[in-house]
Amino acid sequence: MLDMALNATRFFRNESCGKCVPCRVGSQKMVDLLTGWTMGEGSPSDMGLIEELSDALRLTSICGLGQVVPAPISSVLKHFREEVEAHVSRRECPSGICFAGEKRPNLAAMASRPV
């Protein structure tokens, strides 16, 4: 679920027009934090930072895009908090999607290999 939230947050970051600082900088910071979590980096104090950043984005972004940037991680924290805490505290991915400290497999290269 954390990987899904990261993917959606990256999409929102890429779609940002960049006119307002909260969206431009906040969405990048959110991506950086979530990327760190999926790689087994980060600390439990990042949870508070994510919540603070989410509030700032919702309250200060000019358009709806900036206001919805924190929605994926907020939803994951609400419904799958144990999974996120496993990434942050124990540096493990219960679903086996994220590889802490390892490179992710190149799925495109694996799919193009002859059988």
Secondary structure, DSSP 8 states (H G I E B T S, - for coil): -HHHHHHHHHHHHHH----SHHHHHHHHHHHHHHHHHHTT---THHHHHHHHHHHHHHHH-SSHHHHHTTHHHHHHHHH-HHHHHIIIII---TTS---TTS----HHHHHHS--
